[in-house]
Structures are given as C-alpha cells and as structure tokens.
C-alpha cells in the first residue's frame, strides 16, 4: 500500500466495505456448500439403499421378463406336449389296432373253447354214468349167472379128475390129411413134430384090416363112454389114441421103411 493511500482513509473504507461484501458473499457460499455437503453426506448414506433399490428394480424387471418368457415357454411346451401326445397316441393306436383285433378274436375263441369244454365235460359225465350203469348191469348178470351149487373148483367125490398126459407117438398112419383137421375133437390139446409124406400119398396106404380094427376100437370106446357118462371125454379119447397107435405099430406095412419121405411140419 502506498503512503498516499495510507493517509487516504476514505478510499480505504471503501475497500473495506467491498471486502466485507465479498466476505459475506463467500460466507453465504460456504453455508450453501455446507448444506450441499450435508445433503451429499445424506446421499452417500442413502447410496447403498439406492443401489439396493436399483438392483431390486432391475431384478423385478428381469423377473417380469423371465416370467413372461417362462409363460411363453410353458405355453409352447404345453402345445408341444399336446402335439407329441396326439402323434404318439395316433401311432400307438395304429400299431395296437391289429393286436386289439387279435385279442378280440382270441377272446371269442376262448369263449367257444369254454363252451366246447363244458359240452365235453357233460358228455364225459354221461359216458361215465353209462359205464357205471353197464358195470352194475354186468355185475348183476354175473351174479345171476353164477351156479347155485358148489364152485367149479370143488370136485365131486364121484367125478373123476381130468388127466392131461403127454404122449409121444413115433408114427401115425393117415388115410387123408387136411389143414382143417379134427384133432381137437379127439382130446388132443397140441400136436407137434414132422409129417412124412411118401410117394404113395393119397393111394390108400393104410391096410383094410387096420381100418376095421380101428373102427371096432372106436365102437367099443363109444359104448364105454355112453355107459359111464361121468368119465371125462379127454381120458377116453387119449385111450383111443393110444390103442390106435398100438395097432399101427403092430400092423405097420412092411414097405413103409423102404419108402422115401419128405419132412413137412404140422401146423
């Protein structure tokens, strides 16, 4: 400051006034800054809450979008499910229709088989009843046909037992031999051996004397059998066979040994 100004008090007062005004203005601005600072501090304190709110808003907006998207996705999925279900149902029905028809046919066949089975059971039941009835009839007939007297196994004391004896015959002379013979009527159960037929077969090889002797023996046997009816026919016929064999041995033709014979089995 110049000395002139130092002594000039008026000018200095004006400057002071100006400075005061400036100071007042500055003070006002400082107060405003303080108020702004307090507001800024409040804003700083509110910043995390504001950030949270902003994030929540973002989330809500995103969730709303996702909800809409999810709804759209659900609708599309539902439509796809409906389409797929209809197509699958159509495919399965096309594939299963012949199987269903086969099942229906099988059920019908099973019903028919059950009916036939029932009919067969009824028929079998009737047949069993008829068989039982026949068996009862046969039993009654057998009971009615049984003899009143003693059983066949019990022999009477006056009845002679049947004698079965094996007789070996070396030779027998036949006037004629046929396949349909009557050996069974003579009391012969079985006959075995060989039949020797010579060159004179069918020319009357048995002598007339032997035939007459055989006839006489047969007549005697018949008389004995008529006199004694209780004697068994088989024993008399065996005796007849033995007598005929003895006669054939005694009156055998001398030329029989010199002839040639062929062996033929007797059936």
Secondary structure, 3 states (H helix, E strand, C coil): CCHHHHHCHHHHHHHHHHHHHHHHHHHHHHHHHHHHHHHHHHHHHHHHHHHHHHHHHHHHHHHHHHHHHHHHHHHHHHHHHHHHHHHHHHHHHHHHHHHHHHHHHHHHHHHHHHHHHHHHHHHHHHHHHHHHHHHHHHHHHHHHHCCCCCCCCCCCCCCCCCCCCCCCCCCCCCCCCCCCCCCHHHCCCCCCCEEEECCCCCCCCCCHHHHHHHHHHHHHHHHHHHHCCCCCHHHHHHHHHHHHHHHHHHCCCHHHCCCCCEEEECC
